[in-house]
Amino acid sequence: MRVAIIGAGLAGLAAGCELADAGHAVVLLERRPWAGGKAYSFTERETGEHVDNGQHIAMRCTTAYVRFLERIGSAHLVKWQPRMRIPVFDAAGRRSVLRADPLPAPLHLLPSFAAYRHLALVEKARVARGIVAIMRAGERPEHGSRSFGAWLRAHGQSERAIRDFWDLIVVPALNCRCDDASAQQALFVFREGFLPSPSAGAIGVPRVGLGRLHVEPAARYIEAHGGEVRTGAAVERIDVRDGEVGALLLASGERIACDACIAALPPRELLDVLPGEVRGGPPFDALSTVRTSPIVNLHLWFDGPVADFDFAAFTGCDLQWVFNRTRIEGEAGVGQEHMVLSLSAAGRFMPLGKQQLRDLLLPQLRRALPAAVHRTLLRCVAIKEPAATFVPAPGLLRPGARTPVADLFLAGAYTDTGWPATMESAVRSGIAAAAAVAATARTSERRQMAPVA
């Protein structure tokens, strides 16, 4: 089959690798001059620095993404922890650690939580009760229509516990706060990432830019298996006739015929290329209600070391997560130190310019990390993704891979993978869409081979 994939983000790349590997003729179309979607690298024009559009991590529980990296030959470019270990600093620089010890689950979290310095004893007791409640919660339909904040309060969590502990995990995981996330999605994060085993939450951080890690290797993989990756190829409209995709119409005027099409686009972009009579019906009509949330990253280059960690979380201040790219990339001690301040659910930071972000966050970083006081800031770059991820809001309906259009399939982190808006969800969606295409192809072949009565 000739399969056209619209969108060369992780979902499209994963689908392309699956289909090309199975012998299908793949053409991957990306409107921008580069591939990667929401997870790519670029040269920042003001400084000339090669940076990622956002800091991304993986976890051992993100098995589909890890297998994807293994397939394209780049899994060795991720720096893995043996078990989860997260330094956590408060505004004054007091350091604590959340870690998984080599104990049976869920006891693996108990020693570090008992020694955790950033919660009062009464709040620790509340959080412990909340964790027990998560373990007993199971999967219930009502969790999808209720916010995690409401669920936490119903299980004895105080506003301080929600702010200082639960949001510490939920905000970077879901790119929204507990009150904005469905209980179903937040409970999934804890069940999959933190509670099942000491190794599930082990964090992997790319040693290289995302372009080298998965964008370029995936494109090469598709091309090596007979496929084609075309950037600067903007699809203007999906031509649907008699319930099937007739062709893809490009902004250049080119018309691309295909046997099947996977639309690996964000919801709003997908609606823009669908004909009106299609986008007005389910599941497309619900896509306009999908909310998005921004992420802001502030890159800071100092004239020497400021931190002795690869990454750390922060509480009690505007800082959220800080990554030491110099240490992660194995270049510590060679001179400059490159730090990335990553802010999720960053709506209130979006109006701020680079100078304003620097003036707000740099003093807080220096208060928490005294070594930074004695270092000179050399360069600063602010990178904003206004619609970085979808918000897993209560009541959100996520479509599956199949659509009412017989040969049109959907992929993207927002589709019904069960996972939040992560690289894992994007890869899983691409695999699911590719499997749906393959199943449709087999059904079509059987029909063609069936004897005529």
Buried (B, 14 or more C-beta within 10 A) or exposed (E): BEBBBBBBBBBBBBBBBBBBBBEBBBBBBBBBEBBBBBBBBBEBEEBEBEBBBBBBBBBBBBBBBBBBBEBBEBBEBBBBBEBBBBBBBBBEEEBBBBBBBEEEBBEBBEEBBEEBEBBEEEBBEBBBBBBEBBBEBEEEEEBBEBBBBEBBBEBEBBEEBBBBBBBBBBBBBBBBBBBBBBBBBBBBBBBBBBBBBBBBBBBBBBBBBBBBBBBBBBBEBBBEBEBBBBBEBBBBBBBBEEEBBBBBBBEEEBEBEBBBBBBBBBBEBBBEBBEEEBBEEEBBEEBEEBBBBBBBBBBBBBEBBBBEBBBBBBBBBBBBBBBBBBBBBEBBEEEBBBBBBBBBBBEEBEEBEBEEBBEBBBEBBBBBBEBBEEBEBBBBBBBBBEBBBBBBBBEBEBBBBBBEBBBBBBBBBBBBBBBBBBBBBBBBBBBBBBBBBBEBBEEBEEEEEEEEE
